[in-house]
């Protein structure tokens, strides 16, 4: 089967004597330099899926990093927040308080609207509970001696 390929901006023609099979790549060259590759549709679809997954993974990583920065900002501001907003819910974006309220979901929605869906950190302002580590004895039962 012959396939005629044309590039819209720069006219050139090429003939493929057979359609690439899975795993095969045909390179198109201009002036001795590879400018494109022809792959099977299965590989192209797989590439598109990989690219979409990679884009989502990068977005999730970026959002997680942003939330970590906002959490650090919250922790840094906590003493001041405890004086101004004890027991209230605050939303933080780029290290700034952008919304305050009593209902977590309401504050989150208001904040997300303000920043067009960018990641925000929403937390109730309260001092962290103390955690006590107490040693305890383990009880071992049914031990054959």
C-alpha positions in Angstrom: 0.0 0.0 0.0 1.4 3.4 -0.9 0.6 6.4 1.3 1.2 10.0 0.2 2.2 12.5 2.9 2.1 16.2 2.4 3.0 19.0 4.8 0.8 22.0 4.4 3.4 24.7 4.8 6.3 23.2 2.9 5.4 21.0 0.0 7.1 17.6 -0.2 5.9 14.2 -1.0 6.9 10.8 0.3 5.7 7.3 -0.4 5.4 4.6 2.3 5.6 1.2 0.7 3.8 -0.3 3.7 2.1 1.0 6.8 4.3 0.9 9.9 3.6 -2.1 12.2 3.7 -2.0 15.9 7.2 -1.2 17.1 8.3 0.2 13.7 9.1 3.8 13.2 9.5 5.6 9.9 11.4 8.9 10.0 10.7 11.8 7.6 13.7 13.9 6.8 14.3 17.3 5.4 17.8 18.3 4.3 19.2 15.2 6.0 17.6 15.9 9.4 14.7 14.0 10.9 11.6 16.2 11.2 8.9 13.7 12.0 8.2 10.1 12.7 5.4 7.9 11.5 4.2 5.2 14.0 1.3 2.8 14.0 -2.0 4.0 15.3 -1.8 1.7 18.3 1.5 3.3 19.3 0.1 6.8 18.7 -3.0 6.1 20.8 -0.7 4.7 23.6 1.5 7.8 23.4 -1.6 10.1 23.7 -2.7 8.1 26.8 0.8 8.3 28.3 1.0 12.0 27.6 -2.4 12.7 29.3 -1.4 10.6 32.3 2.0 12.4 32.5 0.2 15.8 32.4 -2.1 14.7 35.2 0.8 13.4 37.3 2.7 16.6 36.9 -0.4 18.6 37.8 -1.0 16.5 40.9 2.6 17.0 41.9 2.4 20.7 41.4 -0.8 20.9 43.4 0.7 18.8 46.2 3.7 21.1 46.4 1.5 24.2 46.5 -0.6 22.7 49.3 2.6 21.9 51.3 3.7 25.6 50.9 0.3 26.8 52.1 0.4 24.4 55.0 3.8 25.7 56.0 2.5 29.3 55.7 -0.5 28.3 57.9 1.9 26.8 60.6 4.0 30.0 60.5 0.9 32.2 60.9 -0.8 30.0 63.5 0.1 32.1 66.6 -1.4 35.2 64.9 -4.4 33.2 63.6 -5.1 31.9 67.0 -5.5 35.5 68.3 -7.6 36.7 65.4 -9.6 33.7 64.2 -9.8 31.1 67.0 -12.1 28.2 66.0 -12.8 29.7 62.6 -11.9 28.2 59.2 -9.4 30.0 57.1 -8.3 29.5 53.5 -4.7 30.3 52.5 -3.4 31.0 49.0 0.2 32.1 48.2 0.8 32.6 51.9 -2.2 35.0 52.4 -5.6 34.5 54.1 -8.1 34.8 51.3 -11.3 33.6 53.1 -12.6 33.2 56.6 -15.7 31.5 57.8 -17.4 28.9 60.0 -18.1 26.1 57.5 -15.1 24.4 55.9 -16.9 23.7 52.6 -18.2 27.3 52.3 -14.7 28.7 52.9 -13.2 26.3 50.4 -15.8 27.2 47.7 -15.3 30.9 48.3 -11.6 30.6 48.1 -11.5 28.5 45.0 -13.8 31.0 43.3 -11.4 33.8 44.2 -8.4 32.1 42.7 -10.1 30.4 39.7 -9.7 26.9 41.0 -6.0 27.1 42.0 -5.0 25.0 45.1 -5.8 26.5 48.5 -5.2 25.3 52.0 -8.3 25.3 54.2 -7.9 24.6 57.9 -9.7 25.3 61.2 -7.7 27.6 63.4 -6.9 25.7 66.6 -3.9 24.9 68.6 -2.5 21.5 67.9 -3.4 18.9 70.4 -0.5 17.7 72.5 0.6 14.1 71.8 2.0 12.1 74.6 4.0 9.0 74.0 3.6 6.7 76.9 5.6 3.5 77.2 3.5 0.5 77.5 4.1 -3.1 78.2 3.4 -5.7 75.6 1.4 -8.7 76.7 2.4 -11.9 75.0 0.0 -14.8 75.3 0.1 -18.4 74.3 3.8 -18.7 74.3 5.2 -22.2 74.3 8.2 -22.6 76.6 
